[in-house]
Amino acid sequence: MINRFERTMPDEQAVIEYLDGDYTVVRPGSFVLCGVTGEKIQIDDLRYWSVDLQEAYASTDAVLQRVREQNQADRH
């Protein structure tokens, strides 16, 4: 998780390494982009991500959409 004392850059995209149950901030910023919708996710609101795909999700709906896409891709 981001260190609360670590300075974030206002309105700049962060670069994050997503881990199991945690993440590491590679480049500080105030948000990341949802891998499905492209929506900005404020770092403090980041709750959903994929370790395998290394992408963040804005909501459980976005997670479900990506899982469905991955399942279809695996079938073809």
C-alpha positions as CSV (number, residue, x, y, z in Angstrom):
1,M,0.0,0.0,0.0
2,I,1.1,3.6,-0.5
3,N,2.8,5.1,2.5
4,R,0.5,7.8,3.9
5,F,3.6,10.1,4.2
6,E,4.7,9.5,0.6
7,R,4.0,12.5,-1.5
8,T,1.6,11.9,-4.4
9,M,1.6,14.0,-7.5
10,P,-1.7,15.8,-7.9
11,D,-3.7,14.5,-10.9
12,E,-0.9,12.4,-12.3
13,Q,-1.2,8.7,-13.1
14,A,0.6,6.4,-10.7
15,V,2.5,3.3,-11.8
16,I,1.7,0.3,-9.6
17,E,2.9,-3.2,-9.3
18,Y,-0.1,-5.3,-8.2
19,L,0.6,-8.1,-5.7
20,D,-1.6,-10.6,-3.9
21,G,-3.6,-8.5,-1.5
22,D,-1.3,-5.5,-1.7
23,Y,0.5,-3.3,-4.3
24,T,3.7,-1.4,-4.6
25,V,3.8,2.1,-5.9
26,V,6.5,2.2,-8.6
27,R,5.8,5.9,-9.6
28,P,3.7,8.1,-7.3
29,G,0.5,9.6,-8.6
30,S,-3.0,10.3,-7.5
31,F,-4.8,7.7,-9.7
32,V,-4.6,4.7,-11.9
33,L,-6.8,3.8,-14.8
34,C,-9.4,1.0,-14.9
35,G,-8.2,-1.7,-17.3
36,V,-11.8,-2.2,-18.6
37,T,-13.5,1.2,-18.6
38,G,-10.5,3.6,-18.6
39,E,-12.1,5.4,-15.6
40,K,-9.7,7.2,-13.2
41,I,-9.5,5.4,-9.9
42,Q,-8.1,7.5,-7.0
43,I,-5.3,5.6,-5.2
44,D,-7.3,5.8,-1.9
45,D,-10.3,4.1,-3.6
46,L,-8.3,1.3,-5.3
47,R,-9.9,-2.0,-4.2
48,Y,-9.8,-4.4,-7.2
49,W,-6.9,-5.5,-9.4
50,S,-5.5,-8.5,-11.2
51,V,-2.0,-9.7,-10.3
52,D,-1.9,-11.8,-13.5
53,L,-3.0,-9.0,-15.9
54,Q,-1.4,-6.2,-13.8
55,E,-4.4,-3.9,-14.1
56,A,-6.8,-2.1,-11.8
57,Y,-10.6,-2.2,-11.9
58,A,-13.0,0.5,-10.9
59,S,-15.8,-1.8,-9.7
60,T,-16.8,-5.4,-9.3
61,D,-18.7,-5.1,-12.6
62,A,-15.4,-4.3,-14.3
63,V,-13.8,-7.3,-12.7
64,L,-16.6,-9.6,-13.9
65,Q,-16.4,-8.2,-17.4
66,R,-12.6,-8.9,-17.6
67,V,-13.1,-12.4,-16.2
68,R,-15.7,-13.1,-18.8
69,E,-13.5,-11.8,-21.5
70,Q,-10.6,-13.9,-20.3
71,N,-12.7,-17.0,-20.1
72,Q,-13.9,-16.5,-23.7
73,A,-10.4,-16.0,-24.9
74,D,-9.3,-19.2,-23.2
75,R,-12.0,-21.1,-25.1
76,H,-10.8,-20.0,-28.5
